Amino acid sequence: MARYGMLINTKKCVGCFACRLACQMKNELEAKESFIHYEEVEKGTFPRVHAEVVPMQCMHCEDAPCQTVCPTHATYTTDDGVVLVEEGRCIGCKYCMAVCPYHARVQIESTGVIEKCRFCYENGEVGKPSCVSTCISKARIFGDLDDPESEISKAIVAHNALPLAGNLTESKIFYVR
């Protein structure tokens, strides 16, 4: 069984927001609803300073705190490591929003359901996420973390990519920074 993850290369990201827009379109989200948000980090020291755009989304944690606190078990992890929300079980209590260290949860205004990135999981399968397909600078790579021959596994090693918060939640999103 595959264990899916993503690599985001912030050195390649140009902050065009194409990934966010593609995700919103794919998931039929309202303009103010998004599963991807951005943080800007200042790097360097004067006079050599630059801003780095850091796309943030659900990290599909191995030990997902949002899943642990969900009173209805609406949040669950698939066999291939994708953290999902069963819409019919979500009561909109926002416990998952409160414990997510990445601020990756969004309440869908029309339904009240607390949602998040699902790696474009549909009909029991993961396809290539729309954010990856749309990325104009090829800053995103998606694939099987358990396959040492996969593009993502090779890129993680080549760039020494790491999760944002170290081993805090055993994230499946890796960053080149």
C-alpha positions in Angstrom: 0.0 0.0 0.0 1.3 3.5 -0.9 1.8 6.2 1.7 1.2 9.5 -0.1 2.9 12.8 0.6 4.0 16.0 -1.0 7.1 18.1 -1.3 6.9 21.8 -1.6 10.0 23.7 -2.8 9.7 27.2 -1.4 12.8 28.2 -3.4 10.8 27.6 -6.6 7.4 28.9 -5.4 6.7 32.3 -6.9 3.5 33.0 -4.8 1.2 33.1 -7.9 -1.6 31.4 -5.9 -2.4 29.1 -8.9 -2.4 26.1 -6.5 -4.9 27.8 -4.2 -7.2 28.7 -7.1 -7.0 25.2 -8.6 -7.9 23.7 -5.2 -10.8 26.0 -4.8 -12.2 25.2 -8.2 -11.7 21.4 -7.7 -13.4 21.5 -4.3 -16.1 24.0 -5.3 -15.0 26.3 -2.5 -16.2 29.9 -2.1 -13.7 32.7 -2.7 -13.0 33.2 1.0 -12.7 29.4 1.7 -9.4 27.7 0.9 -7.5 24.6 1.9 -4.2 26.4 1.1 -2.9 29.6 2.7 0.4 31.4 2.5 2.9 32.6 5.0 5.7 35.0 4.1 9.0 34.4 5.8 11.8 36.9 5.8 15.2 35.3 5.1 18.7 36.6 5.3 20.3 39.6 7.0 20.5 43.2 5.8 21.4 44.1 3.1 20.7 40.7 1.6 17.1 40.0 2.6 14.4 38.3 0.7 10.9 37.1 1.3 10.1 33.4 0.9 6.5 32.4 0.2 5.5 29.3 2.2 2.3 27.5 1.0 0.6 25.9 4.0 -2.1 23.2 4.0 -3.1 20.1 5.8 0.1 18.0 6.5 -1.8 14.7 6.6 -0.1 13.9 9.9 0.7 10.3 10.9 -0.4 11.1 14.4 -3.1 13.6 13.4 -4.2 15.6 16.5 -7.4 16.6 14.6 -8.4 12.9 14.4 -7.6 12.3 18.1 -10.0 15.1 19.3 -12.9 14.5 16.9 -15.8 13.4 19.1 -17.8 11.8 16.2 -14.7 10.2 14.5 -15.5 12.2 11.3 -11.8 12.7 10.8 -10.0 9.5 9.9 -6.9 8.2 8.1 -7.1 6.0 5.0 -4.9 2.9 4.6 -2.7 5.0 2.3 -2.2 7.7 4.9 -4.6 10.4 3.6 -6.4 12.2 6.4 -10.1 12.8 5.4 -13.3 14.1 6.9 -16.6 12.2 6.6 -19.0 15.1 6.0 -22.1 13.3 7.4 -20.4 12.7 10.7 -18.9 16.2 11.3 -20.9 18.3 13.7 -18.9 21.5 13.2 -17.6 21.6 16.8 -14.2 23.1 15.7 -12.1 20.9 18.0 -10.1 19.9 15.0 -9.5 23.5 14.1 -8.3 24.3 17.6 -5.7 21.6 17.8 -4.3 21.8 14.3 -0.8 23.3 14.6 -0.9 24.3 10.9 -4.2 26.1 10.9 -5.3 23.9 8.0 -9.0 23.4 8.8 -11.7 25.5 7.2 -15.4 25.6 8.1 -17.5 25.4 4.9 -20.1 28.1 5.3 -22.8 26.4 3.3 -22.6 23.1 5.3 -20.9 23.9 8.6 -18.6 21.0 8.0 -14.9 21.5 9.0 -12.9 20.5 5.9 -9.3 20.4 4.7 -7.0 19.3 1.9 -7.7 15.7 0.9 -5.0 15.2 -1.7 -7.8 15.2 -4.3 -9.0 11.9 -2.9 -12.1 10.8 -4.8 -13.9 7.5 -5.0 -11.5 5.7 -2.8 -8.4 6.7 -4.8 -5.8 9.4 -4.8 -5.1 11.1 -8.1 -2.5 13.8 -8.9 -3.7 16.8 -6.7 -4.9 19.8 -8.7 -2.4 22.0 -6.8 0.5 19.9 -8.2 -0.9 19.8 -11.7 -1.4 23.6 -11.8 1.9 24.7 -10.2 3.6 26.8 -12.9 7.0 26.7 -11.3 6.9 22.9 -10.6 7.4 23.7 -6.9 5.2 20.7 -5.9 5.8 17.0 -6.2 3.3 14.4 -5.1 3.8 10.6 -4.7 4.5 7.5 -2.6 6.8 8.2 0.3 7.4 4.5 0.8 8.7 4.0 -2.7 12.4 4.9 -2.7 12.3 5.1 -6.5 9.4 7.6 -6.6 10.1 11.2 -7.8 9.1 12.5 -4.4 11.4 10.2 -2.4 14.3 11.0 -4.6 13.6 14.8 -4.3 13.3 14.6 -0.5 16.8 13.0 -0.3 18.3 15.3 -3.0 17.1 18.5 -1.3 17.3 17.3 2.3 13.6 18.3 2.5 12.0 18.3 6.0 8.6 18.8 7.5 8.0 22.3 8.7 7.7 21.5 12.4 10.2 18.7 12.5 8.7 15.6 14.0 5.9 17.4 15.8 3.1 15.5 14.0 5.0 13.3 11.6 3.9 15.3 8.6 3.6 13.9 5.1 4.3 17.3 3.6 8.0 18.1 3.2 9.6 21.5 2.4 12.7 22.6 0.6 13.7 25.9 2.3 
